[in-house]
Amino acid sequence: MIKSAITVSLVAQAKGGPFVYWQGLESACADAARLGFDAVEIFPPSAAAIDRLALRALLAKHGLAVAAFGTGGGWLIHRWHLTHPDAAIRQQAREFIRAIIDLAGEFKAPAIIGSMQGKAEGEVSREQALVWLAEALEDLGAHARQYGVPLLYEALNRYETNLLNRQTDAAQFLENLHNDNVKLLCDLFHMNIEETSNAETLKACGQSVGHVHFADSNRRAIGFGHTDAAAVVAALQEIGFNGYLSGEILPLPDTETAAAQTIRAIRQLLPR
């Protein structure tokens, strides 16, 4: 069954970014539960910043799960990423992500690698960056396996990375890894920039799809742009997707409206 999630950022440096809730986990979980979401997707500054016991109690209180944990705080706060020319920084990026995988694993949730993938620039060629990225995904995907969850890799649009922008290219890249525990995070906002058809692309990626960022063409809530969300959901149903539609969107015109529109769109497309 396809499930619903909404995002909460705990990273001050991400202010202005595409996350719906910004005022802490307690208020985010209360509001997400009131609206009827199945889960929250959490963007933490680090694994150590999360009080595991408090989060577990909060989730139990509100009947929520964690859909995923983001790792982008490593980039925003420290400027670490997996394809940095400095080997020591690449290792710091890996260890930062590994700690979040351990955190996420406690909640049976995957970790996301998006901005932490980095890009080819300066002395680092695209070919070299892709080698380093593959090595990191092999290592971190294997680490996530012990928790019975995949690692999620997000192909970003051309304005954010020059590594892998199209979902089918990313799916092929993942298929060439030696482990099968890394899945695609398909973000509809990025796809609206790079793909000819979101629905056909999702069908082409098939079982590689592990998570969906449910964002409209303007990175607002679905229904506030021109994405054909019905075709997207039909494609996901066709490939047997049973993960989360997660609202990683700008909180516009405000948090409450963005969250309410997201769950309204999901319920219209997936009536229970």
N, C-alpha and C positions, 0 to 999 in steps of 0.2 A: 504494500500500500504506500502510495506517495504521501509524504508528511509535510507539515508546514513549520517554518522557523523564521525568526526575526533576529536581527543583529544588534549587539550591544558592544560599544567600544569603551575600554578602560584606559586608553592611551591618549594622554593629553596632546601629544604631538600630532595625532591624527585628526584633530579638530577641523571640521569642515569637510571631512571625508565621507564616504558612502556608508554610514552606519546610522541606524535609526535611533537607538537609545544611547544616552551619554551620561546619565546621572547615577550610575552605579547599578550593581546587579540586583539589589533588593527591589528597587522601583521598577526596573526593567522586567524582572520575573513576574512581579505582581500584575503589571499591565499586560504582558504577553499572555498570562493565564486568563486574565479577564476577557481578553479579546478572543481567546480560543486557539492560540498557537500550540503546537505540539512540543516545541523546543526553542531554545535560544542558541545563537551562534556567538561565541565570545571572542573578542579581540583583546588579549591581555598584553601588558607591557613586558611580562616575563612569566615563566611558570611559577617562580617563587612569589609572585604578587597575588596569587590566588590562594585563599584560605579554603582548602579542600573540604574540611568538615562543615564550614559555614555554607559553602556552595551546595554540598550534598543535602543539608537540611533545608535550604531554600528551594531546591528543586523538588524535594519530597513534599514540602508545604504546598507548592503550587501545582504539583502534578506535571512537571516539565522534565524533558531530557535536554542534554546538550547535543546539538546537531554537529558542531565542529568547533575547534579552536584555531584561530589564526596565528600566524607566526610573524606577521609583518612588523611587529614592534621591534624586532631585531634590526630591521632596516631603518625604520623611522627614528629610533632612539640612538642606535649605535653606528648606523651606516655599514652594517655587516651584510654580506650576501655570499651566495655559494659560488660565484664566478669572479670574485675579486682577484686581482693580480697577486695580492699578498697571501701566501699559503697560510699564515697564522690567522688572518682574518677569515679566510674560508673555513678554517677549523673552528673558530669561534662561532661562526654562523651555524655550522653543523651542530655544535654542542648546544647552542641556544634552541635550535629546532628539536634536537633529541630530548631536551628537558620538557618541551611542550608536548611532544609525543607521549612521554611518560605521564604527564598531567592528564592529557586527553584520554589515554588508555584507562585511567582510573574511572572514567565516566563512559567507557565504551564508545568514545567519539574519535573521529579522525582529526589529524592536524592538517593544516592547509599550507602549501608552499606557493605563494604568489609573488609578491615583490621581492622576497628573499632569493629568488632565482637569479636576480641581477641581470646584466646584459653585457654584450661585447663592446668594449670601448678601449681607447688608448692602445696599449701594447697587447691587449687580449683580443685575439681573433674570434670570430663567431665559432669556428671549428673547435678551438681550444675551450671556449666557454661551454660548448655543448658536451665536450668530453668531461669536464669537471661537473657539470650538472648531472650527467648520467651517473657518474661515480657517486655523487651525493644521494641521488634518488635510490640507487641500488642499496646503499648503506642504510639510509633512513627508512626506506620501505621495509627492509628486512627487520629493522628495529621495531617498527609498528606491528609487525605480524604477531609478535608475542601477545598482544592485547586483543587479537581477533578483529582488528580494524585495518582498513587500508590507510595509506598516505595519500593525500589529495594534491594533485599538481594542477595549477591554474594557468592556462595559456592566456597571456595578456595581450592587449592590442598594441599596434605598432608604435604608439606614442609612449608606451611604458617599458617595452623591451624589444630588442631586435633578435631574440632567440627563436621562440615558437609563438606565432600569432594565431594561426588557424588550428581549429580543433582536430581536424583529420591529420595534420602534420604532427600535432602533439600526441595523438593516439598512436600513430606509427612509431614515434620516438619511444613511447612507453612500451609498446609491444616488443621492441628490440632490447629492452632491459632483460637481465637474467632472472629477475624476480617479477612475479605477477601481482604484487601487492601495492602497486601505485595506480590510482585511478584518476580520471579526469574530473576536474571541477569545471563545469561549463557555465560561464558567466554570460548571460544574455546581453549585457551591455557591451562587453568586448566583442561578442559574436555579431552584434548589430553593425559594428565597424568593419569586421573582417570577412564575414560569411555572405554568400549569395542567398542562402535560405537557412535560417536557424533550424527549422524542422527537418529538412533533408540532411543537414549536417549531423544532427543528433542521431538520426536513424543510421547514418553511415558509421558513426562512432560506436553504436550499439552497446555492448557490455562494458566498454571502457568507461562509460559515464558513471561517476560515483556520487556526484553532488551537483546541484544547480543553484546558481545565484540568480534569483528571480527578479530581474530588473528590467525596466522598460528602456526604450531607445535613448531616452534622455537621462537615464540613471535615476529616474524617479520611480514611484510605485507602479506596478503593472496596471495599465488602464489610464495612466497619465501621459503616455507617449503613443507610438504607433506600432509597437511590436504585436505580431499576430500570436497572442498567447495561447489561443485555442489550438492552433496548429502545433505549437511547441508541446503542449500537454498531450495531445494526441500522439505525437512522435514518441514522447517518453513512455506512454502506455504501450505503444507498439513494441518498443525494445525491452519491455518488462522492468523498467526502472522502478525501484521501490525506496529511493532515498528521499532527501529533503529538497523542497523548494524553499530557499532561504532568501529573505528580503535584505540583500546587501545593497541598500539604496540611500540616496540623499534624503534627509529628514525634511522634505519639502511638501507642502508649504509649512508644515510643522511635524513634530514627531508623532503626535496622536493621529493626525490625518494620514500620514504615510503608513503607519502600522495598520490602521483600520482599513485602508484601501487595499493593502497587501492581503490581509486575511479575507476580505470581501472577494477579491479576484480569485483567490485559491478556492474558496467555497463555491463560487459560480462555475469554475472550471472542473472542480472535483466534488460534486455534491455527495454528501454522506447519507 
